[in-house]
């Protein structure tokens, strides 16, 4: 079967004027088509390319070069040359021995991937140089395999940060990863032990982790997943939760007795955004607030009757203070 490709924009791909040909064998014939073929048919720079010759009766070398910088038949850099490849004459081509022929008369050789930034490859040019010094050069047009750019994979997440918000919680954050479909978050206690993995949406840029143990070191890392593959994991990150003992927390209230306002001051590591509740003597909740970043809070007592009250601070610990309202 002979063919060319006519694109919708009225441009053509005719294999450099030689057209494309697929030789089709009859039933019971060789499993590899006669003539020249390559897979994948439309490779990208991140893929291996296997060139196959069917119906061969003697060995051959792949005589090849690359299109780079807009020019065909450039010498491939050393990183692209399989073992046994030699420069042909003065260049600009190299020759790589092909394996075979096997029992089915097949020769083959695999090249690539062509993803080294030192030489950006747009196409593979080749002909077949048989061991009897005859050639298959596609009727003088040579063989031409366009090589597209490799799909852009996920970048490794960056900007990782751990904000320990209490002895039992931490907020982990990172920069957005372009093109990510998922973010994998792995974490564990430092020093070994099983790791726990969370699968987050690709748009995620933070996660609050609860249920941590006070006074404990933790490790975590991230991996981004994209349609074209996954990034490497980030370097392991570390954070530690502070110790949380009742003795470490100091709760001050003033004035006491109080009339119109009651001030509360928490001193210690776990003092930010701590809920404070004021209860009447019969157990009813009559007011609530929470501490600020300095551990300070204020109750307005103007609507309360005189009497005895209990003020409860509820962090990862509990503290209760008696309050008298006059």
PECOR-V557404 format. One record per residue. RES is the residue in three letters. NEAR is the number of other ideal C-beta (glycine too) atoms within 8 Angstrom. D_FIRST is the distance of its C-alpha to the first C-alpha in whole Angstrom. Layout:
res=<RES & RES>
near=<NEAR & NEAR>
d_first=<D_FIRST & D_FIRST>
//
This chain:
res=<UNK & UNK & UNK & UNK & UNK & UNK & UNK & UNK & UNK & UNK & UNK & UNK & UNK & UNK & UNK & UNK & UNK & UNK & UNK & UNK & UNK & UNK & UNK & UNK & UNK & UNK & UNK & UNK & UNK & UNK & UNK & UNK & UNK & UNK & UNK & UNK & UNK & UNK & UNK & UNK & UNK & UNK & UNK & UNK & UNK & UNK & UNK & UNK & UNK & UNK & UNK & UNK & UNK & UNK & UNK & UNK & UNK & UNK & UNK & UNK & UNK & UNK & UNK & UNK & UNK & UNK & UNK & UNK & UNK & UNK & UNK & UNK & UNK & UNK & UNK & UNK & UNK & UNK & UNK & UNK & UNK & UNK & UNK & UNK & UNK & UNK & UNK & UNK & UNK & UNK & UNK & UNK & UNK & UNK & UNK & UNK & UNK & UNK & UNK & UNK & UNK & UNK & UNK & UNK & UNK & UNK & UNK & UNK & UNK & UNK & UNK & UNK & UNK & UNK & UNK & UNK & UNK & UNK & UNK & UNK & UNK & UNK & UNK & UNK & UNK & UNK & UNK & UNK & UNK & UNK & UNK & UNK & UNK & UNK & UNK & UNK & UNK & UNK & UNK & UNK & UNK & UNK & UNK & UNK & UNK & UNK & UNK & UNK & UNK & UNK & UNK & UNK & UNK & UNK & UNK & UNK & UNK & UNK & UNK & UNK & UNK & UNK & UNK & UNK & UNK & UNK & UNK & UNK & UNK & UNK & UNK & UNK & UNK & UNK & UNK & UNK & UNK & UNK & UNK & UNK & UNK & UNK & UNK & UNK & UNK & UNK & UNK & UNK & UNK & UNK & UNK & UNK & UNK & UNK & UNK & UNK & UNK & UNK & UNK & UNK & UNK & UNK & UNK & UNK & UNK & UNK & UNK & UNK & UNK & UNK & UNK & UNK & UNK & UNK & UNK & UNK & UNK & UNK & UNK & UNK & UNK & UNK & UNK & UNK & UNK & UNK & UNK & UNK & UNK & UNK & UNK & UNK & UNK & UNK & UNK & UNK & UNK & UNK & UNK & UNK & UNK & UNK & UNK & UNK & UNK & UNK & UNK & UNK & UNK & UNK & UNK & UNK & UNK & UNK & UNK & UNK & UNK & UNK & UNK & UNK & UNK & UNK & UNK & UNK & UNK & UNK & UNK & UNK & UNK & UNK & UNK & UNK & UNK & UNK & UNK & UNK & UNK & UNK & UNK & UNK & UNK & UNK & UNK & UNK & UNK & UNK & UNK & UNK & UNK & UNK & UNK & UNK & UNK & UNK & UNK & UNK & UNK & UNK & UNK & UNK & UNK & UNK & UNK & UNK & UNK & UNK & UNK & UNK & UNK & UNK & UNK & UNK & UNK & UNK & UNK & UNK & UNK & UNK & UNK & UNK & UNK & UNK & UNK & UNK & UNK & UNK>
near=<5 & 5 & 8 & 9 & 8 & 5 & 8 & 3 & 4 & 5 & 5 & 7 & 8 & 10 & 12 & 8 & 6 & 11 & 9 & 10 & 8 & 9 & 9 & 6 & 7 & 5 & 3 & 3 & 5 & 11 & 3 & 10 & 10 & 8 & 10 & 10 & 10 & 11 & 7 & 7 & 5 & 6 & 12 & 10 & 14 & 7 & 10 & 7 & 14 & 10 & 14 & 12 & 15 & 14 & 9 & 12 & 5 & 8 & 11 & 12 & 11 & 14 & 12 & 14 & 13 & 16 & 14 & 10 & 5 & 5 & 7 & 8 & 9 & 12 & 10 & 12 & 9 & 5 & 7 & 12 & 9 & 8 & 3 & 6 & 8 & 6 & 8 & 8 & 4 & 3 & 8 & 6 & 12 & 14 & 12 & 13 & 9 & 14 & 7 & 11 & 10 & 7 & 3 & 9 & 12 & 13 & 13 & 11 & 12 & 9 & 14 & 10 & 8 & 12 & 7 & 8 & 5 & 5 & 13 & 7 & 13 & 9 & 11 & 13 & 14 & 12 & 11 & 15 & 10 & 11 & 7 & 5 & 6 & 5 & 9 & 9 & 9 & 12 & 5 & 6 & 11 & 11 & 10 & 11 & 11 & 8 & 13 & 8 & 5 & 10 & 9 & 5 & 9 & 13 & 9 & 9 & 14 & 8 & 7 & 11 & 7 & 12 & 8 & 10 & 9 & 11 & 12 & 11 & 10 & 13 & 11 & 14 & 11 & 13 & 7 & 6 & 13 & 5 & 10 & 13 & 7 & 10 & 16 & 12 & 12 & 13 & 11 & 12 & 10 & 8 & 5 & 4 & 6 & 4 & 7 & 7 & 7 & 9 & 6 & 10 & 6 & 13 & 6 & 8 & 7 & 8 & 10 & 9 & 10 & 6 & 4 & 12 & 7 & 11 & 9 & 10 & 9 & 14 & 11 & 13 & 12 & 13 & 13 & 16 & 13 & 13 & 5 & 8 & 8 & 9 & 14 & 6 & 9 & 12 & 5 & 7 & 10 & 9 & 10 & 9 & 15 & 10 & 8 & 16 & 7 & 6 & 4 & 9 & 15 & 6 & 11 & 7 & 11 & 7 & 7 & 9 & 7 & 13 & 8 & 6 & 9 & 15 & 10 & 15 & 9 & 14 & 9 & 9 & 8 & 15 & 12 & 10 & 7 & 13 & 9 & 15 & 10 & 14 & 12 & 8 & 8 & 4 & 5 & 6 & 7 & 8 & 10 & 8 & 8 & 9 & 14 & 9 & 4 & 6 & 12 & 10 & 10 & 9 & 12 & 8 & 12 & 5 & 4 & 10 & 4 & 5 & 9 & 8 & 14 & 11 & 16 & 11 & 14 & 8 & 12 & 8 & 9 & 7 & 9 & 8 & 9 & 9 & 13 & 10 & 14 & 6>
d_first=<0 & 4 & 7 & 10 & 13 & 16 & 19 & 22 & 24 & 22 & 21 & 18 & 16 & 14 & 14 & 17 & 16 & 13 & 10 & 8 & 6 & 5 & 6 & 7 & 11 & 13 & 16 & 19 & 17 & 17 & 17 & 15 & 11 & 12 & 12 & 13 & 13 & 16 & 18 & 19 & 16 & 18 & 21 & 25 & 28 & 29 & 27 & 26 & 22 & 21 & 19 & 17 & 17 & 15 & 17 & 20 & 23 & 25 & 26 & 25 & 26 & 24 & 25 & 25 & 27 & 27 & 27 & 30 & 33 & 30 & 30 & 27 & 27 & 31 & 32 & 32 & 35 & 37 & 36 & 32 & 32 & 32 & 35 & 34 & 33 & 34 & 34 & 33 & 35 & 37 & 34 & 32 & 30 & 30 & 29 & 29 & 28 & 25 & 26 & 26 & 24 & 25 & 25 & 21 & 21 & 20 & 21 & 22 & 24 & 25 & 26 & 28 & 29 & 30 & 32 & 35 & 37 & 38 & 35 & 33 & 29 & 26 & 23 & 23 & 22 & 21 & 20 & 21 & 24 & 24 & 28 & 28 & 28 & 25 & 22 & 18 & 19 & 15 & 16 & 19 & 18 & 18 & 17 & 18 & 18 & 20 & 23 & 25 & 29 & 30 & 31 & 35 & 37 & 40 & 43 & 46 & 49 & 52 & 55 & 56 & 60 & 62 & 65 & 68 & 69 & 72 & 72 & 70 & 67 & 65 & 62 & 59 & 57 & 55 & 53 & 50 & 46 & 44 & 41 & 42 & 42 & 44 & 47 & 48 & 52 & 53 & 57 & 60 & 63 & 64 & 64 & 62 & 61 & 59 & 57 & 56 & 53 & 52 & 49 & 50 & 48 & 46 & 48 & 51 & 53 & 56 & 58 & 61 & 62 & 65 & 67 & 67 & 70 & 73 & 73 & 70 & 67 & 64 & 60 & 57 & 54 & 51 & 47 & 44 & 41 & 38 & 35 & 33 & 36 & 40 & 42 & 44 & 48 & 51 & 53 & 56 & 59 & 62 & 65 & 68 & 70 & 74 & 77 & 78 & 82 & 84 & 87 & 84 & 84 & 87 & 88 & 91 & 92 & 95 & 97 & 98 & 100 & 98 & 99 & 96 & 93 & 92 & 90 & 88 & 87 & 84 & 84 & 82 & 78 & 77 & 79 & 76 & 75 & 78 & 79 & 83 & 84 & 88 & 90 & 93 & 95 & 94 & 91 & 89 & 87 & 88 & 86 & 83 & 81 & 79 & 80 & 78 & 77 & 81 & 81 & 84 & 84 & 87 & 88 & 90 & 93 & 95 & 94 & 95 & 98 & 101 & 100 & 98 & 94 & 92 & 89 & 86 & 83 & 80 & 78 & 76 & 80 & 83 & 86 & 89 & 92 & 95 & 96 & 99 & 99 & 102>
//
